[in-house]
Amino acid sequence: MDQQRKQIYFGRHGEQLLKWLSHDWVNIGPSVCIVEGFSGVGKKNVALRLLSQLEETNYIPILVDTLDSESTLIDDLLLNLAEELELKGVSKLVDAIDQGKDLLHAFQQVLMQPVVIVIDNFQRALNTSSGRPTKLLENLLKRISNREQSGRLLLLSNRSVERARWSESIEKRILYALEQDEAEELLAQLLKKGKREKEIPSERRADIVAALGRNPRAIHTLVESLRWTSIEELIGENPNLWEIRDRDVSSELLRELEKTLLLNTLKHLSEPALRTLNALTVYRKSISSGPFKHMFADQDQGPQMRTELINMFLIDHNVGWYTLHPLVREITLDRLRAQPDKLRGLHSLAANHYASKFKGHSLEGKAKLGGSYVEARYHLVRAKREEELGKIARNFEHYVRQSFSDTSKVPKDPNELNERIALLSGLLKHQGAKGLEYHLARCYVKRSKQGDRRKALLHLRSATGIYAELLSLALNVE
């Protein structure tokens, strides 16, 4: 029965894709493959099954997430990879961090080994209108896809990637939603499991799953909503969303419908479960069980709430890692932004989790915590604990000095700009490399808070000496 349920969840399309990935792609190539498909159709589940199968082979399976950063997207991705690879005994990226070497080159060397790297949420690296990645990432993928190597790179995206010359050598596959019979059978199984068969009569199920785009995650979300609300009430809240005549189910329509169902579920959360959900919302990537233990004075309550949220289909659990439903995270973050003090406190708790890994007197060997550094940096700045970032950043000083120069782009996003300023000001308490000093001055000018222009001039003087006054005029620094 378990195997049957897995097959229904993936559907025949998913099983065919998994078979091709595990047999043809891994052994023959090409080196890079992109799997596209609506959010919720099961792309990550197929990838996890692939990685699980590879545990029994010579291949080293790795899974990382594309983070929602702009100016440091590739760097953060490679730092996350460094930590995951080090855990599997591959140290090339960690060595490059320690020595301040080019991480892109080191990553290409990693792919000469038998590794299979899955990068989830790759759509975050794409231009929203063109589906094209940044030029740097575009060139990297083009180089990797055009050479023979034993390593493989699998990219998962819920948006289409641009079909152009740079991506000609990249294999592109689409994971479609369930077939109609599979979707109806999944709905029937979930209704039976929840003892809610009477909630949706058999003669209505075909139209219901069609309205949900035959999307397995949306079907799970619907059945969970039926714990509190009848199908008539759900449809009555917004009947236009359930209308299936003469229309295709777009990703936007499906997202809106699923969001409506989730809002109904979230209204029935207990206070401890809501507290747990709020704390999880600030995490950008999957977490282990560790953070749950520190959410309540009673350390058993966190794991209990975790189980409740899993049962409500708000958290996904895979091999010891927990991931918040992406739409739930979006809804909860929107609510928390109206409570900035509360949001800052939650970031502070998350910062404690990641920064604790860097505690101790020795700075040696900490580069293997590249992914933890990325997250500690992110949460410390949002918790307004920037002064602590400099201590952690010293573990990555070689890498930072290699990454930024006087010509590096200044971040546009205010939060990323604050991260950059906190990072560099922590490293440059004493005079540093002229390129870093100049870049930090430009960041201060861009931010232009009270006192920033004075700080910019100080770093300009460190960077350019007697030419500082001329440059200050060019940068409008007084």
Solvent accessible surface area in square Angstrom, and as a share of the most:
residue,aa,sasa,rsa
1,M,143,0.64
2,D,101,0.52
3,Q,105,0.47
4,Q,85,0.38
5,R,102,0.37
6,K,98,0.41
7,Q,81,0.36
8,I,11,0.06
9,Y,43,0.16
10,F,11,0.05
11,G,1,0.01
12,R,105,0.38
13,H,55,0.25
14,G,0,0.00
15,E,37,0.17
16,Q,116,0.52
17,L,12,0.06
18,L,8,0.04
19,K,136,0.57
20,W,36,0.13
21,L,1,0.00
22,S,20,0.13
23,H,108,0.48
24,D,64,0.33
25,W,0,0.00
26,V,3,0.02
27,N,100,0.51
28,I,140,0.71
29,G,12,0.12
30,P,47,0.30
31,S,6,0.04
32,V,0,0.00
33,C,0,0.00
34,I,0,0.00
35,V,1,0.01
36,E,8,0.04
37,G,11,0.10
38,F,77,0.32
39,S,38,0.25
40,G,13,0.12
41,V,3,0.02
42,G,5,0.05
43,K,20,0.09
44,K,46,0.19
45,N,37,0.19
46,V,1,0.01
47,A,1,0.01
48,L,31,0.16
49,R,47,0.17
50,L,0,0.00
51,L,15,0.08
52,S,69,0.44
53,Q,79,0.35
54,L,7,0.04
55,E,105,0.47
56,E,156,0.70
57,T,71,0.42
58,N,138,0.71
59,Y,41,0.16
60,I,39,0.20
61,P,11,0.07
62,I,5,0.02
63,L,53,0.27
64,V,10,0.06
65,D,23,0.12
66,T,1,0.00
67,L,5,0.03
68,D,72,0.37
69,S,13,0.08
70,E,105,0.47
71,S,45,0.29
72,T,15,0.09
73,L,16,0.08
74,I,16,0.08
75,D,41,0.21
76,D,1,0.01
77,L,11,0.06
78,L,4,0.02
79,L,0,0.00
80,N,7,0.03
81,L,1,0.00
82,A,0,0.00
83,E,23,0.11
84,E,49,0.22
85,L,0,0.00
86,E,49,0.22
87,L,128,0.64
88,K,91,0.39
89,G,67,0.64
90,V,8,0.05
91,S,47,0.30
92,K,89,0.38
93,L,1,0.00
94,V,13,0.08
95,D,63,0.33
96,A,4,0.03
97,I,1,0.00
98,D,59,0.31
99,Q,101,0.45
100,G,9,0.09
101,K,118,0.50
102,D,76,0.39
103,L,10,0.05
104,L,24,0.12
105,H,104,0.46
106,A,10,0.08
107,F,5,0.02
108,Q,22,0.10
109,Q,66,0.30
110,V,0,0.00
111,L,1,0.00
112,M,95,0.43
113,Q,52,0.23
114,P,54,0.34
115,V,0,0.00
116,V,0,0.00
117,I,0,0.00
118,V,0,0.00
119,I,5,0.02
120,D,16,0.08
121,N,35,0.18
122,F,2,0.01
123,Q,26,0.11
124,R,87,0.32
125,A,6,0.05
126,L,12,0.06
127,N,77,0.40
128,T,119,0.69
129,S,105,0.68
130,S,56,0.36
131,G,4,0.04
132,R,92,0.33
133,P,7,0.05
134,T,70,0.41
135,K,129,0.55
136,L,93,0.46
137,L,7,0.03
138,E,7,0.03
139,N,56,0.29
140,L,5,0.03
141,L,3,0.01
142,K,77,0.33
143,R,109,0.40
144,I,0,0.00
145,S,10,0.06
146,N,92,0.47
147,R,71,0.26
148,E,166,0.75
149,Q,20,0.09
150,S,43,0.28
151,G,0,0.00
152,R,15,0.05
153,L,3,0.02
154,L,1,0.00
155,L,1,0.00
156,L,2,0.01
157,S,0,0.00
158,N,50,0.25
159,R,73,0.27
160,S,76,0.49
161,V,3,0.02
162,E,40,0.18
163,R,131,0.48
164,A,33,0.25
165,R,188,0.69
166,W,8,0.03
167,S,0,0.00
168,E,129,0.58
169,S,43,0.27
170,I,7,0.03
171,E,46,0.21
172,K,47,0.20
173,R,81,0.29
174,I,83,0.42
175,L,3,0.01
176,Y,124,0.47
177,A,19,0.15
178,L,2,0.01
179,E,63,0.28
180,Q,63,0.28
181,D,81,0.42
182,E,10,0.04
183,A,0,0.00
184,E,55,0.25
185,E,72,0.32
186,L,8,0.04
187,L,0,0.00
188,A,34,0.27
189,Q,32,0.14
190,L,27,0.14
191,L,0,0.00
192,K,141,0.60
193,K,144,0.61
194,G,27,0.26
195,K,178,0.75
196,R,48,0.17
197,E,76,0.34
198,K,196,0.83
199,E,63,0.28
200,I,0,0.00
201,P,51,0.32
202,S,80,0.52
203,E,137,0.61
204,R,79,0.29
205,R,34,0.12
206,A,39,0.30
207,D,85,0.44
208,I,7,0.04
209,V,0,0.00
210,A,28,0.22
211,A,2,0.02
212,L,0,0.00
213,G,13,0.12
214,R,86,0.31
215,N,1,0.00
216,P,1,0.00
217,R,32,0.12
218,A,0,0.00
219,I,0,0.00
220,H,33,0.15
221,T,3,0.02
222,L,0,0.00
223,V,8,0.05
224,E,17,0.08
225,S,0,0.00
226,L,8,0.04
227,R,107,0.39
228,W,81,0.28
229,T,16,0.09
230,S,36,0.23
231,I,1,0.00
232,E,102,0.46
233,E,104,0.46
234,L,2,0.01
235,I,36,0.18
236,G,53,0.51
237,E,95,0.43
238,N,57,0.29
239,P,78,0.49
240,N,120,0.61
241,L,13,0.07
242,W,20,0.07
243,E,81,0.36
244,I,52,0.26
245,R,192,0.70
246,D,155,0.80
247,R,69,0.25
248,D,131,0.68
249,V,30,0.17
250,S,48,0.31
251,S,46,0.29
252,E,123,0.55
253,L,42,0.21
254,L,6,0.03
255,R,96,0.35
256,E,79,0.35
257,L,1,0.00
258,E,2,0.01
259,K,45,0.19
260,T,26,0.15
261,L,1,0.00
262,L,3,0.01
263,L,67,0.33
264,N,5,0.03
265,T,1,0.01
266,L,10,0.05
267,K,141,0.60
268,H,77,0.34
269,L,23,0.12
270,S,47,0.31
271,E,120,0.54
272,P,33,0.21
273,A,0,0.00
274,L,69,0.35
275,R,118,0.43
276,T,0,0.00
277,L,1,0.01
278,N,12,0.06
279,A,10,0.08
280,L,9,0.05
281,T,0,0.00
282,V,1,0.01
283,Y,18,0.07
284,R,16,0.06
285,K,46,0.20
286,S,27,0.17
287,I,7,0.04
288,S,39,0.25
289,S,41,0.26
290,G,23,0.22
291,P,8,0.05
292,F,0,0.00
293,K,94,0.40
294,H,129,0.58
295,M,15,0.07
296,F,18,0.07
297,A,114,0.88
298,D,81,0.42
299,Q,105,0.47
300,D,92,0.48
301,Q,51,0.22
302,G,0,0.00
303,P,34,0.22
304,Q,105,0.47
305,M,23,0.10
306,R,41,0.15
307,T,69,0.40
308,E,53,0.24
309,L,0,0.00
310,I,49,0.25
311,N,101,0.52
312,M,6,0.03
313,F,61,0.26
314,L,1,0.00
315,I,7,0.04
316,D,65,0.34
317,H,84,0.38
318,N,39,0.20
319,V,136,0.78
320,G,38,0.37
321,W,125,0.44
322,Y,20,0.08
323,T,42,0.24
324,L,23,0.11
325,H,11,0.05
326,P,72,0.45
327,L,11,0.06
328,V,0,0.00
329,R,39,0.14
330,E,59,0.27
331,I,7,0.04
332,T,3,0.02
333,L,20,0.10
334,D,75,0.39
335,R,110,0.40
336,L,2,0.01
337,R,140,0.51
338,A,85,0.66
339,Q,82,0.36
340,P,82,0.52
341,D,100,0.52
342,K,91,0.38
343,L,27,0.13
344,R,75,0.27
345,G,35,0.33
346,L,21,0.10
347,H,11,0.05
348,S,29,0.18
349,L,88,0.44
350,A,1,0.01
351,A,0,0.00
352,N,69,0.36
353,H,41,0.18
354,Y,9,0.04
355,A,13,0.10
356,S,53,0.34
357,K,82,0.35
358,F,15,0.06
359,K,160,0.68
360,G,57,0.55
361,H,192,0.86
362,S,66,0.42
363,L,78,0.39
364,E,149,0.67
365,G,46,0.44
366,K,27,0.12
367,A,1,0.01
368,K,94,0.40
369,L,31,0.16
370,G,0,0.00
371,G,1,0.01
372,S,2,0.01
373,Y,1,0.00
374,V,0,0.00
375,E,0,0.00
376,A,0,0.00
377,R,13,0.05
378,Y,21,0.08
379,H,0,0.00
380,L,0,0.00
381,V,7,0.04
382,R,41,0.15
383,A,8,0.06
384,K,129,0.54
385,R,49,0.18
386,E,60,0.27
387,E,123,0.55
388,E,52,0.23
389,L,0,0.00
390,G,6,0.06
391,K,134,0.57
392,I,12,0.06
393,A,0,0.00
394,R,117,0.43
395,N,18,0.09
396,F,1,0.00
397,E,50,0.23
398,H,117,0.52
399,Y,14,0.05
400,V,1,0.00
401,R,82,0.30
402,Q,105,0.47
403,S,38,0.24
404,F,23,0.09
405,S,46,0.30
406,D,64,0.33
407,T,114,0.67
408,S,24,0.15
409,K,175,0.74
410,V,28,0.16
411,P,2,0.01
412,K,157,0.67
413,D,51,0.26
414,P,93,0.59
415,N,66,0.34
416,E,18,0.08
417,L,8,0.04
418,N,31,0.16
419,E,14,0.06
420,R,11,0.04
421,I,8,0.04
422,A,7,0.05
423,L,6,0.03
424,L,0,0.00
425,S,34,0.22
426,G,16,0.16
427,L,19,0.09
428,L,7,0.04
429,K,156,0.66
430,H,156,0.70
431,Q,126,0.56
432,G,17,0.16
433,A,47,0.37
434,K,121,0.51
435,G,21,0.20
436,L,1,0.01
437,E,2,0.01
438,Y,45,0.17
439,H,0,0.00
440,L,0,0.00
441,A,0,0.00
442,R,56,0.20
443,C,0,0.00
444,Y,11,0.04
445,V,25,0.14
446,K,108,0.46
447,R,62,0.23
448,S,52,0.33
449,K,112,0.47
450,Q,189,0.84
451,G,29,0.28
452,D,1,0.01
453,R,77,0.28
454,R,143,0.52
455,K,72,0.31
456,A,0,0.00
457,L,22,0.11
458,L,89,0.44
459,H,29,0.13
460,L,0,0.00
461,R,113,0.41
462,S,33,0.21
463,A,9,0.07
464,T,34,0.20
465,G,43,0.42
466,I,153,0.77
467,Y,133,0.51
468,A,1,0.01
469,E,91,0.41
470,L,121,0.60
471,L,50,0.25
472,S,6,0.04
473,L,139,0.69
474,A,83,0.64
475,L,40,0.20
476,N,98,0.50
477,V,6,0.03
478,E,164,0.74
